[in-house]
Amino acid sequence: MEPNNTEILFEVVSGVLEAQAFMFADAAEKGDIPPRDGEYYQAKMTFVGPFRGTMALTVPMEMCTEMAANVLGLDMDDEQAEEGAQDALKELLNVACGQVLTELAGEEPVFDLTVPAVTVMDDETWDALTHDENVAAMLVDERPLLTGLWIEES
Amino acid sequence: MALNILVVDDSNTVRAVIAKTLKLTGVPINELLEAANGREALQILQDHWVDLIFSDINMPVMGGVEMIQQMKQDDVLKTIPVIVVSTEGSATRIEQLKAQGVRAYIRKPFTPELVRAVVLDIIGETDGAQ
């Protein structure tokens, strides 16, 4: 990935996180990311247009609950926030992916986006992400958020 | 006139956010209906009178574009204004949607002020708050 693609990822994802969930992210080096602690969700979606690829967001599960609570204006311990945790992560990715594609390709090209899917992250995938040059790292209240963009060669 | 509004999105969270945003706008609402995809929306439209539809594009089972195309086949349903709420920023896509009859396009994330302005424009009322 071009170095400025990780900058675009950080700018877009931190902006969407702030606008949608009132959460603030600081850019981080992947080497500064704290060791994985607890369970993580990964949301992933693909896109096809002038180029094709995949975008993903990986965050601690409890951060997804906080996102949902903030988006919906609920307390963290509200049942609806817990139920909406995966949904909130998918929506954050959905919005960020649309904005990243506009940043990369401009406003004319049409991309078809898939519906985001969420999986529980395993240790092996987490380790791979922290060494992947296509991944940007950030910290949200000291909690890690990894976002990656993989563009396939045409 | 209080409106019957149908919100079509596969995300419970997004439907809740749109519902909350609509309430914040002060637009008079009679009934707020929800559907998780285009097919569910078409089923609801068989049984309920709806004044305005907010719809996502990318949804499982039936997306927003196919829903709009099916609405165009029906003399009554084709008159219901559809506002697309989506993440896509392609000007080409927005033109394509408008050519298919979509009345307005709101890109996520959105503000209550934008939603209010779009709704008032469609129902032909001026914004007394401004």
Interface residues (C-beta under 8 A of the other chain):
Chain A: V16 A19 Q20 A68 V71 L72 G73 Q80 E83 G84 D87 A88 K90 E91 N94 V95 C97 G98 Q99 L101 T102 E107 E108 P109 V110 F111 L113 T114 V115
Chain B: D10 S11 N12 T13 V14 A16 V17 K20 N58 M59 P60 S86 T87 E88 G89 S90 A91 T92 R93 Q96 R107 K108 P109
